[in-house]
């Protein structure tokens, strides 16, 4: 570090070491008298922060304290999270991030290195991106972009969705080792249709209804154009857009730029990973499983698409494989005679002629189609009733039941109920963390469909490979990389790895993705040993 103004230095989170500055550094860097006398090591600082967290009683208070550390000292923040990843990941991201989003404007203090793009000022995009890079690495490799329309399961929160972009990138670094100086969290403020926000005097975003249609997509096009020109190797990670916009943006750009939508593809890849374990446990090929997806939105379609892709990659005909899927939305089983189906729903609509009458009740649908796998993406708490679970267990020795809606309050069923109602036979995955469940002398570990097991390694591998696009083979490789950790022979074993294995899972996923990129010929750099390349690229939280 060169000699600089000490107060300025303390305000730069990537350079600030706080009380870890040595006496010599304090004298050299203009810090004399600006810090308490004691000199701490990073380890000691981390222990103090963790002790401070222990004095706070709720997750949201802990999240606010951690983000204050994030704003002051980025190395210390990542050191603490890395030391206590299982405990603190749910604090800095799901499910606690929902509270952060909803209270963002009222709790706002500093921008946390985020970039705010105003849909009404497309001419300012380039300047905003350049300003956002100041103090960062000259080479931005990853952007997480949201417009806040479809945040988690809580809906339209406008500009406040930026908390998702910030939190998502923090998980990238914690899980994979992506350099936090090479990322940009971005929100596109397109307005909001949330009347609560429009009437809130504290709200920090545009106080108008959402811009849509041509004007909206022209802004997206301008953004992609400017960002691609400034950062030619960047990965565009789209997050929490509304259902239609998410699908349209992915479809428009997936073959043109390096891009990934976590809501559509990420959740789908996690379910493909879960299916990999289900296949191994049931000893039944994926092509023979009947998939019932309860929820016809972005996540439900994305899950179906990804599992369908797995079937095709394993040799199935796409049209034939599609016959293994059933989708349920709020009107019941999706059939081809329904009005206003989205393009995604149309792909999975069953012929109405298959059934003597419309099917609306989930238990009745299960009785009619006898699925082997039930996946919940609806956000309807309690939808997987005892009758539903018992129906699944009646038709399957090991029914796969996966209520993955977030947050916990919107989950279709509690894991403990699913285990009890299925007499311990269900293969369970949930969207939020679940404690082990003791039943009939067995401790059942519950796999969490936490995309943090996927997207950090996927994104890290993409960035390392400088991939031109994200291919189906790369997504499939990521799914198999996740489950390669699991020993499924143990009684009560989870079908997805625990968050405690996040860093290990991310390495395996990243290496698998790099190898797939090489095989598909989309890598932008020569790599001979993918795992060696991953190890060499890992950023460490050290002074």
Steps between C-alpha positions, in 0.01 A plus 500: 500500500627844414487793739147637506255697708427281800135592528446422132670164549267405785208569268615251235366154593744310278801676657384566854638259762365692799678410822719252309717782362841461666667790681739535204210511253318756712806726494556456126140526382385804692305298753675620817234586755212383279471151651485357853840410644462121490623316190294191416558211263233407247425193709447713811280744310291210377454362851384841620247536218368149564464579871309818409264292286441271796357794694233559233182300530351496150634424152410839353698687767795271432468565127507876553809472720679283245416739218647785705822297512462439123485875442813565707731202453430247226777257602373481858143445378599204282731362767215485753245352258754245377573386856131452582347432160224259604378734773538831317407424139127506587566834671663675204270342242183288507287506702608818686560699180121529460492729806792699360316556172175605663674747733767623257385860454425554868833352611710644214838645599753445220484347149732203575680534165173442312407656167151650461376537142198722431276367222419861409866584432648245257756759393657477849560123498863514389592774748326314783689179424832685482427672831415165653841364401696765686690338784439157347723280286538629146358171369137446604420132451156463655185708527187402690213702357143531631203723436338396828170387348504138618700497824513153657141418591414854609433667166570849365733706717637732235840655559518329839579178313861623481552326836457174309780589256734598783418188702528269201849622417604461863397135480700464177815606684433303819423181310739504207771756565395739222698822545255756650686782325400356163122511546219754469158477667249682277134597524294627209246738653210456260245623755275281711142378504514459877252760630654479846830628359341762276332650806804465729681835552818307586506307170823569308395389152297644213151588622318378192352177368737259334619586152423206273490392138723655236643774724604243759666266252676788326654591835610138555654496151686825567626365832624175345670696222680742736599236755631265232710778349650595838545145632538257206546189717228574755231253607149649511320335792129602494316472831141544620346649186128455438400171340448621142795739493733238648409248231511754217841641599653154534357390166618820329860489621594142599668429164649849458676574829622315807182501705319307771165540677506347844122494544440315173817295463646493851207348683460261207861385523461444875199281432693319226768437764235372742366276223849359452486378861140380464603293198783341696281419802198368308713325238263636236628697198404866493305438179261268688412745777170688489548860611214703650591867544265693729544862389495623140711812539861576406647250746257222412563532128875529560504184709307314231727629223815393681380151587373461143843605373659231719271241347594615149873504581460139613354401164126561526299660221388847611135453405481158664676620815256790533222246552657422841409846633186636664465863609250647745420869537233678702228374264603135530677261266619700200324378185504621142144637512587763763514868406795733562765234542855633494737361234668296773171352618396421144802269467377287790123525453336159487232420245165570665369185333726290727264565791126458537470829689724791605721414798536770765575320825865399544422169670261414216764593243752270669245219500437555128860525375696309769821707490826377651623854569307796648670840487350812660583843356164665572563704812177355645569412862362164606394391151662159549248370751504167680262364235736611222807344662316178581387473137861536382612236752220265393624489141877508563736308726728809513292802393702813426323796663669836464324809644760756392314832521672777695488648758401245764161665553407420137625140493248238384577269795729455797764233455406346836141452384605347167727251678230405750213481249708282265619280789860600432499393135490840326808647335467858619651824378395840637570855389609631840725338761347216700639335812554122500182310585494203737243241394483133600860500619643659185635854470382629163722771356302730273656622177450867430447611140724792577618649173812605690617143445476565127538852368828595671683205346316537170577871476858455619562231239345718228717796601821294516429344159401841357210314342333670205159351588353266762412168337260223604797269555653752743176514703474121505864471607425736789210281617712185501785688669273584794392143574842345446564578868212294635516157665141384456546160667467633856160476669329839492762650266414833341469492122681832465823599679484727806594865491802413716650345185440814296861574410573138410182476290580826323846377401359180353226688316743761364742236372218301339363814332844593364541150357156519337581844354817356349310203355241735348772730364369815670803562725685825436830391656708184477469284812667160536408420862159642608545433873845657497351806328229520767749478788718770343208742458366486857504834683584468869377724780845604620673831570 
